[in-house]
Amino acid sequence: MSYNPVTHVLFDMDGLILNTEDLYTVAFQNILSRYGKEYSYELKRSLMGSQSHETADRIIEALNLPMTREEFLEESKKQFELLFPDTKVLPGARRLIEHLHKHNIPIGLATSSSIDSYHLKIDKHHKELFSLFPHKTFGSSDPAVKKGKPHPDIFLVAASKFPDQPKPEKCLVFEDAENGVKAAKAAGMQVVMVPSPKLDEIFTREATLAIKSLEDFKPELFGLPAFD
């Protein structure tokens, strides 16, 4: 299969660069266990890429929790403060980010996280790696991002931050979630998906390319410099 060459690259963060999707599961299950509820993978899959307030509203509604949005967000914040400081970089992510940076390929971060959550995840161990992103978009904090994934807002806003204003078709997105893939496609961008092993293959079919790990990515497929 042939792919169209790109000039700019946008990265999701949770579950793609960092192992935080696993930590979100732990955090939300810790809250739900108090009410005898389970954070199922199906519910999680439907929420991945949502803004924090969207996630809170949908979990409360889906599981009929006796909590307000504000209470759920406050409890989530307490969990995140315990879990997020010790995040780990997923295989292949550092190599790819450093490679693109070295070859002066414009890169940007497009995460549904809030800016506070972002700092919890990166400040202890990963400041140096994330300093390589000159442009960052935080979907749960940026007022320009009106709707979370699967809406295209976050990727269009992220692309607009590049000084040379690339057309969407010149941007390649890296994502792990079905909603993120849909958002990238809605924005008119190609998207490489690195799905969770738990995700049924049927949910990867909208991606331009699906791979098991960022270690498997070949930049030259999209006209980017090959690994040395």
Contacts in CASP RR format, 6 or more apart in sequence:
PFRMAT RR
TARGET T0000
AUTHOR 0000-0000-0000
METHOD contacts of the structure
MODEL  1
MSYNPVTHVLFDMDGLILNTEDLYTVAFQNILSRYGKEYSYELKRSLMGS
QSHETADRIIEALNLPMTREEFLEESKKQFELLFPDTKVLPGARRLIEHL
HKHNIPIGLATSSSIDSYHLKIDKHHKELFSLFPHKTFGSSDPAVKKGKP
HPDIFLVAASKFPDQPKPEKCLVFEDAENGVKAAKAAGMQVVMVPSPKLD
EIFTREATLAIKSLEDFKPELFGLPAFD
1 209 0 8 1.000
3 190 0 8 1.000
3 208 0 8 1.000
3 209 0 8 1.000
3 221 0 8 1.000
3 222 0 8 1.000
4 169 0 8 1.000
4 190 0 8 1.000
4 222 0 8 1.000
5 222 0 8 1.000
5 223 0 8 1.000
5 224 0 8 1.000
6 169 0 8 1.000
6 170 0 8 1.000
6 171 0 8 1.000
6 172 0 8 1.000
6 190 0 8 1.000
6 222 0 8 1.000
6 223 0 8 1.000
6 224 0 8 1.000
7 105 0 8 1.000
7 106 0 8 1.000
7 166 0 8 1.000
7 170 0 8 1.000
7 171 0 8 1.000
8 105 0 8 1.000
8 106 0 8 1.000
8 107 0 8 1.000
8 108 0 8 1.000
8 159 0 8 1.000
8 162 0 8 1.000
8 166 0 8 1.000
8 170 0 8 1.000
8 171 0 8 1.000
8 172 0 8 1.000
9 100 0 8 1.000
9 105 0 8 1.000
9 106 0 8 1.000
9 107 0 8 1.000
9 108 0 8 1.000
9 171 0 8 1.000
9 172 0 8 1.000
9 173 0 8 1.000
9 174 0 8 1.000
9 224 0 8 1.000
10 107 0 8 1.000
10 108 0 8 1.000
10 109 0 8 1.000
10 110 0 8 1.000
10 155 0 8 1.000
10 158 0 8 1.000
10 159 0 8 1.000
10 171 0 8 1.000
10 172 0 8 1.000
10 173 0 8 1.000
10 174 0 8 1.000
10 184 0 8 1.000
10 189 0 8 1.000
11 17 0 8 1.000
11 97 0 8 1.000
11 107 0 8 1.000
11 108 0 8 1.000
11 109 0 8 1.000
11 110 0 8 1.000
11 133 0 8 1.000
11 173 0 8 1.000
11 174 0 8 1.000
12 49 0 8 1.000
12 110 0 8 1.000
12 111 0 8 1.000
12 112 0 8 1.000
12 173 0 8 1.000
12 174 0 8 1.000
12 175 0 8 1.000
12 176 0 8 1.000
12 177 0 8 1.000
12 180 0 8 1.000
13 20 0 8 1.000
13 109 0 8 1.000
13 111 0 8 1.000
13 113 0 8 1.000
13 118 0 8 1.000
13 121 0 8 1.000
14 20 0 8 1.000
14 21 0 8 1.000
14 24 0 8 1.000
14 48 0 8 1.000
14 49 0 8 1.000
14 111 0 8 1.000
14 112 0 8 1.000
14 113 0 8 1.000
14 176 0 8 1.000
15 21 0 8 1.000
15 22 0 8 1.000
15 90 0 8 1.000
15 176 0 8 1.000
15 177 0 8 1.000
15 196 0 8 1.000
16 90 0 8 1.000
16 93 0 8 1.000
16 174 0 8 1.000
16 175 0 8 1.000
16 176 0 8 1.000
16 194 0 8 1.000
16 214 0 8 1.000
17 89 0 8 1.000
17 90 0 8 1.000
17 93 0 8 1.000
17 97 0 8 1.000
18 87 0 8 1.000
18 88 0 8 1.000
18 89 0 8 1.000
18 90 0 8 1.000
18 93 0 8 1.000
18 121 0 8 1.000
18 122 0 8 1.000
18 126 0 8 1.000
19 87 0 8 1.000
19 88 0 8 1.000
19 89 0 8 1.000
19 90 0 8 1.000
20 84 0 8 1.000
20 87 0 8 1.000
20 121 0 8 1.000
21 44 0 8 1.000
21 48 0 8 1.000
21 176 0 8 1.000
21 196 0 8 1.000
23 80 0 8 1.000
23 83 0 8 1.000
23 84 0 8 1.000
23 87 0 8 1.000
24 44 0 8 1.000
25 39 0 8 1.000
25 44 0 8 1.000
26 79 0 8 1.000
26 83 0 8 1.000
27 76 0 8 1.000
27 79 0 8 1.000
27 80 0 8 1.000
27 83 0 8 1.000
28 39 0 8 1.000
28 44 0 8 1.000
28 59 0 8 1.000
28 76 0 8 1.000
28 79 0 8 1.000
29 38 0 8 1.000
29 39 0 8 1.000
30 79 0 8 1.000
31 72 0 8 1.000
31 75 0 8 1.000
31 76 0 8 1.000
31 79 0 8 1.000
32 38 0 8 1.000
32 39 0 8 1.000
32 59 0 8 1.000
32 63 0 8 1.000
32 65 0 8 1.000
35 63 0 8 1.000
35 65 0 8 1.000
35 66 0 8 1.000
37 63 0 8 1.000
37 65 0 8 1.000
39 59 0 8 1.000
41 198 0 8 1.000
43 59 0 8 1.000
43 62 0 8 1.000
43 63 0 8 1.000
45 177 0 8 1.000
45 178 0 8 1.000
45 199 0 8 1.000
45 203 0 8 1.000
46 58 0 8 1.000
46 179 0 8 1.000
47 54 0 8 1.000
47 55 0 8 1.000
47 58 0 8 1.000
47 59 0 8 1.000
47 179 0 8 1.000
48 149 0 8 1.000
48 176 0 8 1.000
48 177 0 8 1.000
48 178 0 8 1.000
48 179 0 8 1.000
48 180 0 8 1.000
49 112 0 8 1.000
49 148 0 8 1.000
49 149 0 8 1.000
49 177 0 8 1.000
49 179 0 8 1.000
49 180 0 8 1.000
49 183 0 8 1.000
50 58 0 8 1.000
50 112 0 8 1.000
50 148 0 8 1.000
50 149 0 8 1.000
50 179 0 8 1.000
51 112 0 8 1.000
51 139 0 8 1.000
51 140 0 8 1.000
51 145 0 8 1.000
51 147 0 8 1.000
51 148 0 8 1.000
52 73 0 8 1.000
52 76 0 8 1.000
52 112 0 8 1.000
52 113 0 8 1.000
52 114 0 8 1.000
52 117 0 8 1.000
52 140 0 8 1.000
53 69 0 8 1.000
53 73 0 8 1.000
53 140 0 8 1.000
54 148 0 8 1.000
56 69 0 8 1.000
56 72 0 8 1.000
56 73 0 8 1.000
56 76 0 8 1.000
57 69 0 8 1.000
59 65 0 8 1.000
59 72 0 8 1.000
60 67 0 8 1.000
60 68 0 8 1.000
60 69 0 8 1.000
60 72 0 8 1.000
65 72 0 8 1.000
67 75 0 8 1.000
77 116 0 8 1.000
80 117 0 8 1.000
80 120 0 8 1.000
81 120 0 8 1.000
84 117 0 8 1.000
84 120 0 8 1.000
84 121 0 8 1.000
85 120 0 8 1.000
85 121 0 8 1.000
85 123 0 8 1.000
85 124 0 8 1.000
85 125 0 8 1.000
86 124 0 8 1.000
86 125 0 8 1.000
87 121 0 8 1.000
87 122 0 8 1.000
87 125 0 8 1.000
87 126 0 8 1.000
89 126 0 8 1.000
89 129 0 8 1.000
90 213 0 8 1.000
90 214 0 8 1.000
91 213 0 8 1.000
91 214 0 8 1.000
91 215 0 8 1.000
92 213 0 8 1.000
92 214 0 8 1.000
92 215 0 8 1.000
92 217 0 8 1.000
93 214 0 8 1.000
94 129 0 8 1.000
95 214 0 8 1.000
95 215 0 8 1.000
95 227 0 8 1.000
96 214 0 8 1.000
96 217 0 8 1.000
96 219 0 8 1.000
97 107 0 8 1.000
97 129 0 8 1.000
97 132 0 8 1.000
97 133 0 8 1.000
98 129 0 8 1.000
98 132 0 8 1.000
99 219 0 8 1.000
99 225 0 8 1.000
99 227 0 8 1.000
99 228 0 8 1.000
100 107 0 8 1.000
100 219 0 8 1.000
100 224 0 8 1.000
101 107 0 8 1.000
101 132 0 8 1.000
103 224 0 8 1.000
103 225 0 8 1.000
105 224 0 8 1.000
105 225 0 8 1.000
106 134 0 8 1.000
106 135 0 8 1.000
106 162 0 8 1.000
106 164 0 8 1.000
106 166 0 8 1.000
107 132 0 8 1.000
107 133 0 8 1.000
107 134 0 8 1.000
107 135 0 8 1.000
108 133 0 8 1.000
108 134 0 8 1.000
108 135 0 8 1.000
108 136 0 8 1.000
108 137 0 8 1.000
108 158 0 8 1.000
108 161 0 8 1.000
108 162 0 8 1.000
109 130 0 8 1.000
109 133 0 8 1.000
109 135 0 8 1.000
109 136 0 8 1.000
109 137 0 8 1.000
109 158 0 8 1.000
110 137 0 8 1.000
110 139 0 8 1.000
110 154 0 8 1.000
110 155 0 8 1.000
110 157 0 8 1.000
110 158 0 8 1.000
110 173 0 8 1.000
111 118 0 8 1.000
111 136 0 8 1.000
111 137 0 8 1.000
111 138 0 8 1.000
111 139 0 8 1.000
112 139 0 8 1.000
112 140 0 8 1.000
112 148 0 8 1.000
112 149 0 8 1.000
112 154 0 8 1.000
113 121 0 8 1.000
113 138 0 8 1.000
113 139 0 8 1.000
113 140 0 8 1.000
114 138 0 8 1.000
114 139 0 8 1.000
114 140 0 8 1.000
114 141 0 8 1.000
115 138 0 8 1.000
115 141 0 8 1.000
116 141 0 8 1.000
117 140 0 8 1.000
118 136 0 8 1.000
118 138 0 8 1.000
122 129 0 8 1.000
122 130 0 8 1.000
130 136 0 8 1.000
135 158 0 8 1.000
135 161 0 8 1.000
135 162 0 8 1.000
137 145 0 8 1.000
137 154 0 8 1.000
137 157 0 8 1.000
137 158 0 8 1.000
137 161 0 8 1.000
139 145 0 8 1.000
139 148 0 8 1.000
139 154 0 8 1.000
142 154 0 8 1.000
142 157 0 8 1.000
144 153 0 8 1.000
144 157 0 8 1.000
145 153 0 8 1.000
145 154 0 8 1.000
145 157 0 8 1.000
146 153 0 8 1.000
147 153 0 8 1.000
148 154 0 8 1.000
148 183 0 8 1.000
149 177 0 8 1.000
149 179 0 8 1.000
149 180 0 8 1.000
149 182 0 8 1.000
149 183 0 8 1.000
150 178 0 8 1.000
150 179 0 8 1.000
150 180 0 8 1.000
150 182 0 8 1.000
150 183 0 8 1.000
150 186 0 8 1.000
151 183 0 8 1.000
151 186 0 8 1.000
152 183 0 8 1.000
152 184 0 8 1.000
152 186 0 8 1.000
152 187 0 8 1.000
152 188 0 8 1.000
153 183 0 8 1.000
154 183 0 8 1.000
155 168 0 8 1.000
155 171 0 8 1.000
155 173 0 8 1.000
155 183 0 8 1.000
155 184 0 8 1.000
155 187 0 8 1.000
155 189 0 8 1.000
156 168 0 8 1.000
156 187 0 8 1.000
159 165 0 8 1.000
159 166 0 8 1.000
159 168 0 8 1.000
159 171 0 8 1.000
159 187 0 8 1.000
159 189 0 8 1.000
168 187 0 8 1.000
168 188 0 8 1.000
168 189 0 8 1.000
169 188 0 8 1.000
169 189 0 8 1.000
169 190 0 8 1.000
171 187 0 8 1.000
171 189 0 8 1.000
171 190 0 8 1.000
172 189 0 8 1.000
172 190 0 8 1.000
172 191 0 8 1.000
172 192 0 8 1.000
172 222 0 8 1.000
172 224 0 8 1.000
173 180 0 8 1.000
173 184 0 8 1.000
173 187 0 8 1.000
173 189 0 8 1.000
173 190 0 8 1.000
173 191 0 8 1.000
173 192 0 8 1.000
174 191 0 8 1.000
174 192 0 8 1.000
174 194 0 8 1.000
174 214 0 8 1.000
175 181 0 8 1.000
175 183 0 8 1.000
175 184 0 8 1.000
175 191 0 8 1.000
175 192 0 8 1.000
175 193 0 8 1.000
175 194 0 8 1.000
175 207 0 8 1.000
176 193 0 8 1.000
176 194 0 8 1.000
176 195 0 8 1.000
176 196 0 8 1.000
177 195 0 8 1.000
178 195 0 8 1.000
178 199 0 8 1.000
178 203 0 8 1.000
178 204 0 8 1.000
178 206 0 8 1.000
180 191 0 8 1.000
181 191 0 8 1.000
181 193 0 8 1.000
181 204 0 8 1.000
181 206 0 8 1.000
181 207 0 8 1.000
182 206 0 8 1.000
184 190 0 8 1.000
184 191 0 8 1.000
185 191 0 8 1.000
185 206 0 8 1.000
190 208 0 8 1.000
190 209 0 8 1.000
190 222 0 8 1.000
191 207 0 8 1.000
191 208 0 8 1.000
191 209 0 8 1.000
192 207 0 8 1.000
192 208 0 8 1.000
192 209 0 8 1.000
192 210 0 8 1.000
192 211 0 8 1.000
192 217 0 8 1.000
193 204 0 8 1.000
193 207 0 8 1.000
193 209 0 8 1.000
193 210 0 8 1.000
193 211 0 8 1.000
194 210 0 8 1.000
194 211 0 8 1.000
194 212 0 8 1.000
194 213 0 8 1.000
194 214 0 8 1.000
195 203 0 8 1.000
195 204 0 8 1.000
195 210 0 8 1.000
197 212 0 8 1.000
201 210 0 8 1.000
204 210 0 8 1.000
209 221 0 8 1.000
211 217 0 8 1.000
218 226 0 8 1.000
218 227 0 8 1.000
219 225 0 8 1.000
219 226 0 8 1.000
219 227 0 8 1.000
220 226 0 8 1.000
END
